[in-house]
């Protein structure tokens, strides 16, 4: 039986666990001290990072926060444990990105960045070498996903869509650490200096919508993805958990564990 680690056990982690037969994987979830969460029988909880490392998981999936990436993932990689991170916006911190690169080298372990809620990243990686490339990424979600943010600025969508933010991927990741990991996935693929990010609360949005518009010497491209929201968190696409599962299966294949 495989042992796989989890950092956090919210809606995303729950969906990841459900994707594997209960008799095929023993899960070890790192939770905050004092956190109370009902766990399936084949998921055990630890509250210290060293306990997770001592369990020697084949891989660990982070599904918690950018802070969890900083606090846990370098030590996992240095211990030789591959890690898959959902909170790719954490890499907007150059110091942390450098720590992770060093940790990969020290432990000879892979850091996997899944595509998350997006498609088209292969195209963005291809045009990243072109100096004239420009990418505009728009996150367009129903107002329920941005209720707190709309209230904080005293705005409503009664008269139509409201743009909450427009700026750099780094600033987007800082302002919305739990909600705009997709924006930084675009930045990692295309180059942060080429990307502009917009955040829009739109009553006409059918779901969590990702719009990517690209112009470069190679041509133009447009990607429009409408993802169903997670039933437990309207700010997160259901596709996010599916992407993490796919990345985990691919990693296990590479490691010869399937």
C-alpha positions as CSV (number, residue, x, y, z in Angstrom):
1,X,0.0,0.0,0.0
2,X,1.3,3.4,-0.9
3,X,1.6,6.2,1.6
4,X,0.8,9.7,0.3
5,X,0.9,12.9,2.3
6,X,-1.4,15.8,2.3
7,X,-0.9,19.3,3.6
8,X,-4.4,20.4,4.7
9,X,-7.6,18.5,4.5
10,X,-10.3,20.8,3.0
11,X,-12.5,20.3,0.0
12,X,-9.7,19.9,-2.4
13,X,-7.9,17.2,-0.3
14,X,-11.1,15.4,0.3
15,X,-11.7,15.1,-3.5
16,X,-8.1,13.9,-4.0
17,X,-8.6,11.1,-1.5
18,X,-11.9,10.1,-3.1
19,X,-10.2,9.6,-6.4
20,X,-8.2,6.6,-5.2
21,X,-9.5,3.3,-3.9
22,X,-9.4,3.2,-0.1
23,X,-7.4,0.0,0.0
24,X,-4.7,1.3,-2.4
25,X,-3.4,4.3,-0.5
26,X,-2.7,5.2,3.2
27,X,-3.0,9.0,3.5
28,X,-1.3,11.1,6.1
29,X,-2.7,14.6,6.5
30,X,-0.7,17.4,8.1
31,X,-3.2,19.6,10.0
32,X,-2.9,22.7,12.2
33,X,-2.6,22.0,15.9
34,X,-6.2,22.0,17.4
35,X,-7.9,21.5,14.0
36,X,-10.9,19.3,14.2
37,X,-11.8,17.5,11.1
38,X,-13.7,14.2,10.5
39,X,-11.3,12.0,8.5
40,X,-12.0,8.7,6.6
41,X,-10.6,5.6,8.3
42,X,-7.6,5.4,5.8
43,X,-6.6,9.0,6.5
44,X,-4.5,9.7,9.6
45,X,-3.7,13.1,10.9
46,X,-0.4,14.5,12.2
47,X,0.3,18.0,13.5
48,X,4.0,18.3,13.0
49,X,6.0,18.4,9.8
50,X,8.6,16.1,11.1
51,X,5.9,13.4,11.7
52,X,4.8,13.7,8.1
53,X,8.4,13.3,6.9
54,X,8.9,10.3,9.2
55,X,5.9,8.6,7.5
56,X,8.1,8.6,4.4
57,X,5.3,9.3,1.9
58,X,5.9,8.5,-1.8
59,X,4.7,12.1,-2.5
60,X,3.0,15.0,-0.7
61,X,0.2,17.2,-2.1
62,X,-0.2,20.7,-0.7
63,X,-3.8,21.8,-0.7
64,X,-3.8,24.4,2.0
65,X,-2.2,27.8,1.3
66,X,0.8,29.8,0.1
67,X,1.9,30.0,3.7
68,X,1.9,26.2,3.9
69,X,4.1,26.0,0.8
70,X,6.7,28.2,2.5
71,X,6.5,26.4,5.9
72,X,6.5,22.8,4.7
73,X,7.6,22.2,1.1
74,X,11.3,23.1,1.3
75,X,11.9,20.6,4.1
76,X,9.9,17.9,2.3
77,X,12.0,18.3,-0.9
78,X,15.3,18.4,1.1
79,X,14.2,15.1,2.7
80,X,13.8,13.6,-0.8
81,X,10.0,13.6,-0.9
82,X,8.4,14.9,-4.1
83,X,5.7,17.6,-3.6
84,X,2.8,18.8,-5.7
85,X,1.6,22.2,-4.8
86,X,-1.9,23.7,-5.5
87,X,-0.9,27.2,-4.2
88,X,1.5,28.0,-7.1
89,X,1.0,31.7,-6.3
90,X,3.5,31.1,-3.5
91,X,6.2,31.2,-6.2
92,X,5.5,35.0,-6.6
93,X,8.0,35.4,-3.7
94,X,11.4,35.1,-5.4
95,X,13.1,34.2,-2.1
96,X,10.8,31.2,-1.6
97,X,11.1,30.2,-5.3
98,X,14.9,30.1,-4.8
99,X,14.6,28.1,-1.6
100,X,12.4,25.5,-3.4
101,X,14.9,25.3,-6.3
102,X,17.8,24.7,-3.8
103,X,15.7,22.2,-1.9
104,X,15.0,20.2,-5.1
105,X,18.7,20.0,-5.7
106,X,19.6,19.0,-2.2
107,X,17.0,16.3,-1.9
108,X,17.0,15.2,-5.6
109,X,13.2,15.4,-5.3
110,X,10.7,17.0,-7.8
111,X,8.5,19.9,-7.2
112,X,5.4,19.5,-9.4
113,X,3.3,22.5,-10.5
114,X,0.0,21.3,-11.9
115,X,-2.1,23.1,-14.5
116,X,-4.8,23.7,-11.9
117,X,-8.0,25.1,-13.4
118,X,-6.3,26.1,-16.7
119,X,-5.5,24.8,-20.2
120,X,-3.3,26.2,-22.8
121,X,-0.1,26.5,-20.7
122,X,1.9,24.6,-23.3
123,X,1.2,27.4,-25.8
124,X,2.2,30.1,-23.2
125,X,5.5,28.2,-22.5
126,X,6.2,28.2,-26.3
127,X,5.7,31.9,-26.8
128,X,7.5,32.9,-23.6
129,X,10.8,33.3,-25.5
130,X,9.3,36.0,-27.7
131,X,10.2,39.5,-26.4
132,X,7.0,41.0,-27.8
133,X,4.6,38.5,-26.3
134,X,1.8,40.0,-24.2
135,X,-0.8,38.0,-22.2
136,X,-3.9,39.3,-20.6
137,X,-5.5,36.9,-18.0
138,X,-9.0,37.6,-16.7
139,X,-10.6,35.8,-13.8
140,X,-14.3,36.2,-14.1
141,X,-16.5,34.7,-11.4
142,X,-20.1,35.1,-10.1
143,X,-20.5,37.7,-7.4
144,X,-21.0,35.0,-4.7
145,X,-17.3,34.1,-5.2
146,X,-16.3,37.7,-4.4
147,X,-18.9,38.7,-1.8
148,X,-16.4,39.7,0.9
149,X,-14.2,41.6,-1.6
150,X,-17.2,43.5,-3.0
151,X,-18.4,44.4,0.5
152,X,-15.0,45.6,1.5
153,X,-15.0,48.2,-1.3
154,X,-18.6,49.1,-1.0
155,X,-19.5,47.8,-4.5
156,X,-22.4,45.7,-5.9
157,X,-22.9,44.1,-9.3
158,X,-26.5,45.4,-9.5
159,X,-25.5,47.4,-12.6
160,X,-23.3,44.9,-14.1
161,X,-19.7,43.5,-13.8
162,X,-17.2,45.1,-11.4
163,X,-13.5,45.0,-12.0
164,X,-11.9,44.4,-8.5
165,X,-8.3,44.4,-9.6
166,X,-6.0,45.0,-12.6
167,X,-2.3,44.7,-12.3
168,X,0.7,42.3,-12.1
169,X,0.6,38.6,-11.4
170,X,2.8,39.2,-8.3
171,X,0.4,41.7,-6.8
172,X,-2.6,39.5,-7.7
173,X,-1.0,36.6,-5.8
174,X,-0.4,38.9,-2.9
175,X,-3.9,40.3,-2.7
176,X,-5.8,37.1,-3.4
177,X,-3.5,34.3,-2.1
178,X,-6.4,31.7,-2.0
179,X,-8.1,32.6,-5.2
180,X,-5.7,33.5,-8.0
181,X,-3.2,30.7,-8.2
182,X,-4.4,30.3,-11.9
183,X,-3.1,33.8,-12.6
184,X,0.4,32.9,-11.4
185,X,0.3,29.6,-13.3
186,X,-0.1,31.8,-16.4
187,X,2.8,34.0,-15.2
188,X,5.1,31.0,-14.6
189,X,4.3,29.7,-18.1
190,X,4.6,32.9,-20.1
191,X,6.9,35.1,-17.9
192,X,5.5,37.4,-15.2
193,X,6.7,40.5,-17.0
194,X,4.5,39.7,-20.0
195,X,1.2,39.2,-18.1
196,X,-1.5,41.5,-16.9
197,X,-4.2,40.2,-14.5
198,X,-7.8,41.3,-14.1
199,X,-10.3,40.1,-11.5
200,X,-13.9,40.6,-12.4
201,X,-17.1,39.9,-10.4
202,X,-19.7,39.3,-13.1
203,X,-23.4,38.4,-12.5
204,X,-23.5,37.1,-16.1
205,X,-20.7,34.6,-15.5
206,X,-21.9,31.0,-15.9
207,X,-19.1,29.7,-13.6
208,X,-15.5,30.3,-12.7
209,X,-14.3,31.7,-16.0
210,X,-10.7,32.0,-17.1
211,X,-9.9,34.2,-20.1
212,X,-6.4,34.2,-21.6
213,X,-5.7,36.5,-24.6
214,X,-2.2,36.3,-26.2
215,X,-0.5,38.5,-28.8
216,X,3.0,37.8,-30.1
217,X,5.1,37.5,-33.3
218,X,3.8,33.9,-33.4
219,X,0.2,35.0,-33.8
220,X,-2.8,35.5,-31.6
221,X,-4.6,33.1,-29.3
222,X,-7.6,33.1,-27.0
223,X,-8.5,30.6,-24.4
224,X,-11.9,30.7,-22.7
225,X,-12.5,28.1,-19.9
226,X,-15.7,28.0,-17.8
227,X,-15.2,25.7,-14.9
228,X,-17.9,24.5,-12.5
229,X,-17.2,25.8,-9.0
230,X,-16.3,23.3,-6.3
231,X,-19.5,22.5,-4.4
232,X,-17.8,23.3,-1.1
233,X,-16.0,26.5,-2.1
234,X,-17.4,28.7,-4.9
235,X,-14.0,30.5,-5.2
236,X,-12.3,27.3,-6.3
237,X,-13.0,25.4,-9.6
238,X,-13.9,21.7,-9.3
239,X,-11.2,21.2,-12.0
240,X,-8.5,22.1,-9.4
241,X,-8.8,18.9,-7.5
242,X,-9.0,16.9,-10.8
243,X,-5.7,18.6,-12.0
244,X,-4.0,17.6,-8.7
245,X,-5.2,14.1,-9.1
246,X,-3.8,13.9,-12.6
247,X,-0.5,15.4,-11.5
248,X,-0.3,12.9,-8.7
249,X,-1.1,9.9,-10.9
250,X,1.6,11.1,-13.4
251,X,4.2,11.4,-10.6
252,X,3.4,7.9,-9.3
253,X,3.8,6.6,-12.9
254,X,7.2,8.2,-13.1
255,X,8.2,6.8,-9.8
256,X,7.0,3.3,-10.8
257,X,4.2,3.1,-8.2
258,X,1.2,2.3,-10.4
